[in-house]
Each structure stands twice: as structure tokens, then as C-alpha cells.
Amino acid sequence: MKERLKNFIIIVLILVILLILIYYPSKEKMKDGDKVSVNYIGMLEDNTVFDTNIEIIAKENNIYDSVRNYKPLVFTIGLQNVVPGFEKNIKMMDIGENKIFTLLPEEAYGEIKEELILTDLKREIEFNRTISIPNDIFVKTFGEEPEINKEISLTEIPWTLIVKEINENVVLENNLREEQEVYLPGTSWPAKVIKITENKIIFFQLIKEGDIILMQTQPNLIRGKVTRINESSYDLDMNHPLAGKVLIFNVTLINIEKFD
């Protein structure tokens, strides 16, 4: 008799829970266009803190950035400013509520994509020793008429150029010397000029494993990390650093500005 009663109570409890889930589902507290403010701590499965907007937490976990302004994260629902799983969980919260939730890779930065791992990239790079541009483009770019042997500069190029010829086109020579070290456009590591021929300048990239490259594309900034290197080549992983990882977030919802 007691066993029957016990089983009956369990069945009733299950039915009650099902009814609650059916008739009182969790409701999103926000809609697209609402602006929210949160404090957050992002962790990996081993509890390593990889990001936070809370200054004291950043200092305690040795990820403090003196340039960063530590203040609440503000984003607009529906604009995809944060990863999908993060926004999904925030939308269920009330102001003042604290919540800890786990995101699988597909809810965060996705799985690691092999096609984003570039292999056997050459450390030697060749540039043309000279470049030729139309005379009118020269004037428009530099704001003056070309003059033989005049040294000019462009913000996009970390060395000067010398005017070598003037006709319909202006021939500019890259002003470099052997053994000179420069940072090539789009890289964050130095490269050494190892050879200058009549037509070419050959650079050797002085890369270290773990070096980061940042490339501005429209509309995003692409980041890559050097994962392997030898005397002649290197591999570059263009996946997001958190791709393939399970992420744990501790979040407190501070405020909601309703979009009306």
C-alpha cells in the first residue's frame, strides 16, 4: 500500500511539473531593440577566466588591461553584438538577477574550422622594387607635383619612397636597404630585407610561435595566430581563439532600456 502511494505521489508530481512547463513557460523579458547592461565573467570549463568587465576580477585573474575601460557591457537585443547563446540567456533575466549558464561551441564561437587553418605559408615575401602610378594620381595622393629623387611617405607603408622617373606615370622606388628590419603592412612582427635585386626586394619574416596577425577587412577585423613555424614556413590559425570551447558565464543584469 505504501509503495502504491509513493508511486502515485511521484506520478502526480511529474504531471504537475509538466503542466507548469506547458501553461507557464519561461517568457522572454526583452525584445529586439531593447538595450541591456550587464556585468559578466566568462570562464572555460577548467574555471580559467578569459574575459570580464569587472576590474577587480580581471586583476585577480591576471587578465587586467590598463587600456580597457572597465564598465558594464551594453548591447542591443537583436543586433547580434554578442554570441547567440549569451543573448538567449540574457533575454530570460530580470533586472538585478544573477545567472550562471553554460554555452556549447555552437551557441558561442562555433567549432574549429579546418579551412581557417592556413598551412605552409612562406616566410620569404617578395615585393617589387618599384611601383608606377599615373601622374594625376600622384598629385591627388601627395598633394604636390613629383620631383626626381624626392623622398615621400605614405601612412600605409612603413618606409619612404623615392621618385625615380616622371612621364605619364611616376615611378617610385621602395627606399630600403639590405638587413633593414620593418613591419610589413598587415603584420605584427618584423621582417628583414635579405636581398635586393634589380626588380625585387625579398623580405624574411621574423615570426615567433604564438605571434598574432590582425587584418582589417570589410566589415570585420580578422585575427590569426601562428601555431607552427620552421625555417621556411609557418601555419596560421584564423579561427576565433574561443572556437571549439565550452564557455561558462556568470552574469548580472543591471538595466533594460525598452525600445518603444
C-alpha positions in Angstrom: 0.0 0.0 0.0 2.8 2.4 0.9 4.6 1.6 -2.3 1.5 2.3 -4.3 1.0 5.6 -2.6 4.6 6.5 -3.2 4.3 5.8 -6.9 1.1 7.7 -7.1 2.7 10.8 -5.5 5.6 10.6 -7.9 3.3 10.4 -10.9 1.3 13.4 -9.6 4.5 15.4 -9.1 5.6 14.7 -12.7 2.2 15.7 -14.0 2.3 19.0 -12.1 5.7 19.8 -13.4 4.6 19.0 -17.0 1.5 21.3 -16.5 3.7 24.1 -15.3 6.0 23.8 -18.3 3.1 23.7 -20.7 1.0 26.5 -19.2 3.6 28.7 -17.6 6.6 28.5 -20.0 9.6 30.8 -19.4 8.9 34.1 -21.0 11.5 36.3 -22.6 11.7 39.6 -20.7 13.1 41.5 -23.7 12.5 42.1 -27.4 14.6 43.2 -30.3 15.7 46.8 -29.9 15.9 46.7 -26.1 19.2 47.9 -24.8 20.7 46.0 -21.8 23.5 46.5 -19.4 25.3 43.6 -17.7 28.2 42.6 -15.6 29.8 39.4 -16.7 32.6 36.9 -16.0 33.5 34.5 -18.8 35.2 31.2 -17.9 36.4 28.0 -19.5 35.5 24.5 -18.2 38.6 24.5 -16.0 37.4 27.8 -14.4 40.0 29.9 -16.2 38.6 33.4 -16.5 39.1 34.5 -20.1 37.2 37.8 -20.0 35.3 40.1 -17.7 34.1 43.7 -17.5 34.8 43.7 -13.7 38.1 45.3 -12.9 38.9 43.5 -9.7 38.1 40.1 -11.2 40.4 40.9 -14.1 43.2 41.8 -11.7 42.7 38.7 -9.6 42.9 36.5 -12.7 45.9 38.3 -14.4 44.0 39.4 -17.4 43.8 43.1 -16.5 44.3 45.5 -19.4 45.3 49.0 -18.3 43.9 50.5 -21.6 40.5 49.0 -21.2 37.6 50.9 -19.6 36.0 48.5 -17.1 32.3 49.3 -17.1 29.1 47.3 -17.7 28.7 45.7 -21.1 25.9 47.4 -23.0 24.4 45.9 -26.1 21.1 45.9 -28.1 19.0 42.8 -28.4 18.7 41.5 -31.9 21.8 43.2 -33.4 24.0 40.1 -32.9 26.6 42.1 -30.9 27.1 39.1 -28.7 27.2 35.4 -29.3 23.7 33.8 -29.7 23.7 31.7 -26.5 24.7 34.7 -24.4 21.8 36.9 -25.7 19.3 34.0 -25.4 20.0 33.6 -21.7 20.0 37.4 -21.0 16.6 37.7 -22.6 15.1 35.4 -19.9 16.5 37.5 -17.0 15.1 40.2 -14.7 16.9 43.3 -13.6 19.1 42.5 -10.6 19.1 38.8 -11.4 22.4 36.8 -11.3 22.6 33.8 -13.6 25.3 31.2 -14.4 24.9 29.4 -17.7 27.0 27.2 -20.0 27.3 27.6 -23.8 28.3 24.9 -26.1 30.5 25.9 -29.1 27.5 26.1 -31.5 25.9 28.6 -29.1 29.1 30.7 -28.9 32.1 30.9 -31.3 31.4 27.7 -33.3 33.5 24.7 -33.8 37.1 24.8 -35.1 37.1 25.1 -38.9 40.0 23.3 -40.6 39.6 25.6 -43.7 40.6 28.5 -41.4 44.0 27.0 -40.6 46.4 28.1 -43.2 49.4 25.9 -43.5 52.9 26.2 -45.0 52.8 29.9 -45.6 56.2 31.1 -46.8 58.4 33.2 -44.5 60.0 34.9 -47.5 58.0 37.6 -49.3 58.8 39.4 -52.5 57.9 43.0 -53.2 58.5 44.8 -56.5 61.4 47.2 -56.1 59.5 50.0 -57.9 55.8 50.9 -58.4 54.3 53.0 -61.2 51.3 55.3 -60.8 49.7 57.8 -63.1 50.9 61.4 -62.7 47.5 62.7 -61.8 47.0 60.0 -59.1 50.4 61.0 -57.6 49.3 64.6 -57.4 46.0 63.7 -55.9 47.6 61.3 -53.4 50.5 63.5 -52.3 49.1 67.0 -52.9 52.1 68.1 -55.0 53.9 67.6 -58.3 56.5 64.9 -58.5 60.2 65.8 -58.3 63.1 63.5 -59.2 64.9 62.0 -56.2 62.4 63.5 -53.8 61.6 61.3 -50.8 57.9 60.9 -49.9 55.9 58.8 -47.5 52.5 57.1 -47.1 50.9 56.2 -43.8 50.1 52.8 -45.1 53.8 52.0 -45.9 56.3 51.9 -43.0 59.2 53.2 -45.2 59.8 56.0 -47.6 59.5 56.1 -51.4 61.8 57.9 -53.8 60.7 59.4 -57.1 62.9 57.9 -59.9 61.1 58.7 -63.2 58.5 61.1 -64.3 56.5 60.9 -67.5 52.8 59.9 -67.9 53.5 57.7 -64.9 55.6 58.4 -61.9 58.0 55.6 -60.9 58.5 55.3 -57.2 61.3 53.1 -55.6 60.9 51.5 -52.2 63.6 53.1 -50.1 65.0 50.1 -48.3 68.4 48.5 -47.7 69.6 45.0 -47.0 69.5 43.9 -43.3 66.9 46.6 -42.6 64.0 45.5 -40.4 60.5 46.8 -40.9 56.9 45.8 -40.1 55.1 44.8 -43.3 51.6 46.2 -43.7 49.0 43.9 -42.0 51.6 42.1 -39.8 52.5 42.5 -36.2 56.0 41.0 -36.4 59.2 42.4 -38.0 60.6 41.3 -41.4 64.2 41.7 -42.5 65.3 42.7 -46.0 67.6 39.8 -47.0 68.1 40.6 -50.7 67.6 43.5 -53.2 67.8 42.7 -56.9 67.2 44.9 -59.9 63.5 44.3 -59.8 62.7 42.7 -56.4 63.0 43.2 -52.7 63.0 40.0 -50.6 61.9 40.0 -47.0 62.3 37.3 -44.4 59.6 37.4 -41.7 61.0 37.2 -38.2 58.0 35.2 -36.8 57.6 33.5 -33.4 55.1 30.8 -32.5 52.2 32.5 -30.8 52.5 35.7 -32.8 49.2 37.4 -33.7 48.3 38.9 -37.0 45.4 41.4 -37.4 43.9 42.2 -40.8 41.2 44.7 -41.4 38.6 43.5 -43.9 35.1 44.8 -44.5 33.3 44.7 -42.2 35.4 42.8 -39.6 38.9 42.6 -38.2 40.4 39.2 -38.8 42.7 37.7 -36.3 45.2 34.9 -36.8 47.7 33.1 -34.5 50.9 31.5 -35.6 50.7 27.9 -34.4 53.7 26.3 -36.1 57.0 27.6 -37.5 60.2 26.3 -39.1 63.0 27.9 -41.1 60.9 28.3 -44.3 57.2 28.3 -43.4 54.6 28.8 -40.8 50.9 27.9 -40.0 48.3 30.5 -39.2 45.1 29.6 -37.4 42.4 32.1 -38.3 39.7 30.6 -36.0 38.4 32.6 -33.1 40.5 31.9 -30.0 37.4 30.5 -28.3 36.2 28.4 -31.2 35.5 24.8 -30.2 35.4 25.6 -26.5 32.5 25.3 -23.9 32.1 28.6 -22.2 30.6 29.4 -18.8 29.2 32.8 -18.0 28.4 34.4 -14.6 26.1 37.4 -15.5 24.2 40.0 -13.6 21.6 42.0 -15.4 21.9 45.7 -14.4 19.4 47.5 -16.6 17.0 47.3 -19.5 16.1 50.3 -21.7 12.9 49.3 -23.5 12.7 50.1 -27.2 9.2 51.6 -27.9 
